[in-house]
């Protein structure tokens, strides 16, 4: 049996699970009027209400025992100290250094990384000010109006999600476009909207070797050169964000237009680095720094608060409770707000690429569940789509509801309606609708007894589906920074307890390599027979349809 499952706290949780599994949260709330106070906490303006979880004080105590026995106390300190917690690649994971607004020295291989971090932040400020103020001119002397970020995964999802989330702060910025997919229609549709004289391309790639991004960058460059007077114009229209200086130069981008970051920044943790250049261009560097500040506040909380009062740790351990003891296989995130609609997609990479692993730090295959399938979408839309499954389906889907107390766009009572729906759904997931309540409702509608009996089983909602509610004053750069950092540390905490390396992604390499092998065989004329029967069949079928 794995070390984790041998821990006394794990065993105690297993026994405790047998006692609590059939208890209904309705009863827990009835028995304890202080449940909200007991199971909620704030960090700055942000509230986490975790009272609608299938826990009591014993559960929380045992979950924190588990965190401690799994070494999380030490783990978080090691992360902040720049220890090589990305152990398969022997690297630190120091996204916290990128937003270390107090400049506490953080050493990697004996060298303080803060001067380098601050140098790039300064470079981003100078450049983004120039573009936003219209001082940076295109080849024909016109200012930049459109910015296209060419990147994929962490080099796309973070900047895109943040730009969308902070739309109200981008009103004076350029129009933003994000091209990630190698599907030709993505770049083609984007280029159709653009004027080469007033467009800036950011080639965002940590490795500067990701095939999809490089293909899009080459296409953008060819399109640009069809219009621009010569290759010299590239320097005012193409910049790069990368760790790979040589490849940037080889692509033809002036190294003076390169914004550097480092191998101790993971792709899916990189929006705080120069990968956030698109964000800085859109909302301005002051707002970008507010984003960093918000994240830093959450970092300080995560680093210093005792595990029992630690927001990311509480969320992490609740996830472990459901995944490892209740057998829940997914976790949903429902932002109640239009601007945050892309958050679940962003978190899919953050969570699933981090903790979708099955070998622990001793090189052993784990014998317990690890990262959940993460999904979700904007409220209230989900209520009219997939919420039915949670109300009455057969899966337990723990979830997070997110909401701002104030809207960026007050219109009539829309925002109050939004909040009412958020609170109602969280309550409905918890309470459900009992037989007696369903019967009473139908009687009140004047239905006859036979119809009531026939419909009754269909009307009952079991409830007891757990949820967290996270509330904040307003969606600002600062609160968004805190929110993203909250999830980052939750993911790290879970990965640490599971004994995983949350900062590598070896699985992704396999598909990349196979695509490299298959591409030349798609392009050739001859039928293919060297792969498995299905792959051969699919390629040959396509060849038959090529026009
Ligand atoms: O999909 C794997 C991955 O390596 C992600 O981790 C990363 O965010 C993405 O590809 C993009 O990589 P790069 O920034 O090197 O182009």
Boltz pocket constraint, residues with backbone or C-beta under 6 A from the ligand:
constraints:
  - pocket:
      binder: B
      contacts: [[A, 152], [A, 153], [A, 154], [A, 155], [A, 204], [A, 205], [A, 206], [A, 207], [A, 208], [A, 209], [A, 210], [A, 213], [A, 267], [A, 268], [A, 353], [A, 505], [A, 508]]
      max_distance: 6.0
